[in-house]
């Protein structure tokens, strides 16, 4: 893939609360100067500033390691995107986490207390392979697998299938494991998800989804990375089908909404999320936020919202392996009649 250049495609006019009259399109390559290695930070300098309503096409790296490591594990040098090596050579500010995130992107109108509405318009797979791995003292069953293993999985992008093993083909549903904004204050580890979103590993967040994130700092400072070609709920060995992705995101600043936890909307579901070191607490966060959503957005009483959550909402384990575990509640849209809408 050729290098991108960061160039605006149009001039913009900003509005106070929503989209500008003329939105702009940008492309943001993954380069040593446009990535944050292992952290979100409210003190980061943005690598790109856009306006509410603008669209950014962001190129990201996988978590499969350096080009040398990938070649040692069987990846052909020609299959490794060429922008990988300069980042491993030149980026020295690393950690405390391990994800190589592209950004941060500042959305000029965003202020603390706002909500950043992220329209995930497109997700493209940029490589013909994915990796999966587990390691010593990592994953959900660390004492049952006290060693490390790597697996390179060919991706058939034409047929959108991962050839996991003879007789085992996995449909590809690419999404970003990590999409988030900066917390107030300094660096935090890219691994644990929380109210800033971040490393949610939520496989529902594919193209066509809208993500809502509470804003904590001026500009929001959005980052994305940790590309997944597919994943099971739980992500139990600590990795998915890790690969290279490019995402197209449209950002809208919402000053009429105020959230504590991230939410999402797909064509079929309303989604609330909770994160905590404790699975019960994460479940409580997701459930309480779903009840709040049903009260404020669907105008149910508190009691009816609790009852509807019990009879129609699914609570799924998002992931179990990132310090803070994740739970997401899925409320099907189809249960709401035209009159209710």
N, C-alpha and C positions, 0 to 999 in steps of 0.2 A: 504494500500500500504506500502511496506517495505521501510525503509530508503535507500536512495542512498548514495554512497560514490563517492567522486570526484577523479577519477583515470584515467590517460591517457592510451589509448589503443595502442598507437604506438609512436615512436620517430618522430620528425619532422625536416625538413630542410626548412628554410625560403627563399623565393625569395623577391626581392625588391618591386615588383609591383603587384604580383598576388598570386597564390596558391603555397604552398611548394610542393616539389617532393613527399613527403610522408605525407599525412594528418593524423590527429589524431582525435579520438572520445572521448568525455568526457560526464559525467553525473554530473549535479549540483543540489543537493537537496535543498529544501526550509528548512532552519534551522535558528536559531537566528543569526548565524554568516554569513549567505549568503543572507540576505534580506536588502533592503533599504525601510524604512517605510515612504512613502509620499514625496519622493524627488528624483530628479536627481541632481548630483553635480560633477563639474569638479575637486573637491578636495577629492573625495572619493577614498579610497584604494580598488583596485580590489580584489574580492574574488576568481578570477580565471583568469589566463593569458593563452591565446592560440595564435595560429598563423593563418595567412591568409590561408584559405582552410580547417581549422579544423571545426568539428561539435560538438555542445554542446546540450545535452538534458536537458532542464531546467524545474524544477518542480515549480509550483506557487500556491499561495493561492487565494481564492475568496475574494470579498469585502462584504461578507454576515455577517461579524461581528465575535465576539468571539464564542467559542463553547457554552458558557452559553447562549448567546443571540440567537444563532441558535436553541438550544434546547427549549428555551422559546417560540420560534415561530413555533415549531412543528417538527424540524429535529431530527431524532433518533440519539442518541449518537454514535451508531455503524456506522452510515453513514458519520460521520465527519472524514476526514482524520486525523490520529493521530499526524502528524507533526504540526497541527494548534496550539495546546495548548502551547507547549514550546515557540513558537514565541510570543504569547500574554503574556506569563509569563515573558519572559526574555528580549525582545527588549524594551529598554527605549528611544532610540533616535528616536522620532516620529515627523512627520510633516515637512513642513507646510501642506502637503496634506494627503489624507487618504489611498492611494493605497499601498498595500504591494507588492513591486517589488522584483524579484529575480535578484541578481547581485550586483555590476557591473562586467561584463566580459571585460577584456582588450584584445584587439587584437594587438599583439606586433608591427606589422608593421604600424599601423594606425597613421597618423599625421594630425594636423590641415590643412584643405584644401583638404584632401582626401575625398573619398566617401566610406562608408561602405555598401557593398552589402550583404543583409541578405536574404538567401534562406530559406523560411519557408517550411521545408520538411515534417513535420508532426505535427498535433495538436491532442492530446488525451484528452478526458474528463475523469476526475478522481473521479467524485462523481455521485451519483444517484439523485441529486437534483440541482436546481438553485433557486436563490431568485430574486425578483424584489421589489423595494420599491420607494416611494417618501416621501418627508418630508416638513415640514414647511419652507417656504422661499427658496425652492429648486425646480428645474425643470423649464420647459418653461412656465407653467401657475401657478405660485406660489400663486397668489391672488385668483384663482378659486379653489384651493385645499389647504386651509390654515390649514392643519393637516397632520398627517403622517399615512402611511399604509405600511404593509409588506405582501408579498405573497410568499409562498414556492411552487415551481413548480417541480413535479416529472419529471425526465428525463428517458426515455426509450432508453438506449444506444444501445440495440440490434437492435431496429428499427429506431434509430436516430430521435426520436420525443420527443418534450416536451408536456406533458399532461397539458396544461394551465387551462382548465376547461372542464366539460362535453361537448362534441361536438366541442371542439377547440383544435386541435393538431398543433404544430408548428415544421416544419422541423429543425433539428439541423445543423448549419453551424458554428462550433466553430472557434473562432479567439481571439487574444489578443487585448483588448482595448488599452493597453499601450505597445508600443515597442519603445525604443528610446536610444539616446546616451546622454552623459553629455554636458551641455553648458560650455562655458568658464566661469570660476569663481566658486562661491560657490553655495549653495543649491538654487534650485527653486522648487516651488510647483509642485507636480506630476499631478495636474489636468489640467491646460491649455496646450494644444498642441501648438507647434511652430516649428521653423526650426529644432530643435533637434528631431522632431517627437513626441515621448511621447504618451500622452493620446489621440490618434487620433480617436479612436472608429470607425474605418473604417471597415465595415463588408465585404469588398472585400478582406481583407488581410488574407485569409484562407490558408490552406496547398496547396502548389503548386504555391504560389505567391512569387515574389522577391521584397523586399523593398530596396530602395536606400536612405541613410541618409547622409547629409553632416557632416563631422567630425570636431569638434571644439577643442578637446583636445587630447593629446597623449594617444593612446590606445583606443580611442573612448568611452570606458566605457558603454557598452550596458547593458540595463535592460529590463525586460519584466514582465508583470503581468496583472491584471484586466481581468481575463478570462471571455469570453462570450460564452455561448452555442448558442445564436442567438441574433439578434438585428434588429430593424427597423431603417432606415435612419432617423436621427434627435435625436434618444434616448431621447424623449421629457420629460419623467418623471424623468430623470437623471440616470436611471439604465437600463441595458439590462437584459438578463437571465444570471445573474452573477453566475459563478461556478468555480470549480477547474480545471486547465488545466496543461498539460505538453507539452512543445513545443520542437521540434527538429529543430535547426537552424544551417545552415552552413554559415560561415562568409568569405567573400572575400574582401580584401582591394583593392580599385580601385584608382590608382594614375593618371590614364588617364582621370578621370572625375571630374568635379567640379560643385556642385549644391548649390543653395540658399535654396530651399525648398525640402522636401522629395518627392520622386516619387516612383511608384510601377509598376509592370508588372504582369499581370495574364495571363493564357492561352488565354484569349479572349480580353483583354484590355491593353492599355497603360494608366496610371493614373498619373495625377499631383494633387497637393493639396495646399490649402491655409488656413491660420488660422489668425484670428484677433478678437478683441472684436466686430467689426462691420461686419455684414454679407456681405455688399457690398464690403468692402475691402478684405475680405476672398475670395469672388468670383473673384475679380480682380486678386489676387495673383495666384489662381488656373488657371485662363484663360491665364494670361500672361505667366505662366510657360508652359502651353500646347503649346502656340504659339512658345515659345522658343524651346521646344522639337521638334515640327514639322519642324522648321527651321534647327536645328542642326542635328537631327537624321534622318529626312525624306527629308531634302534638299529642302524644299518648300521655296518660297519667303515669305517675311513677310506678304504681302497682301494675298497670297493664303492660308497661315496658318490661318489667321483671318477668311477668307471665309470658309475654311474647318471646323474650329471650330464651325461655325454657322450652317452648314448643316449636320454635322455628329457627333459632340461631345456632350455628355450629361454632364450638370453641376448639380450635386446632392448635397444636404445638408447632410453633414456627421453627424454632431451633433450640437445641439443648446444650450448646458447646461453646458459647462465646462469653463466658463470665456472667453476664446477664442473660438468662434464658428468655425466650419470647413466646407469647401466645397471641393469636389473632382471632377475633370474633367475626363471623361472616353472616350477615343478614341478607337473605335473598330478596332481590327487588321484586320478583314476580308475585310475592304475597300481597303487595299493595295494589289495590284496585285503582281504576282511573279516578274514582271519586276521592280515594285517599291521597292520591298524588296531587 
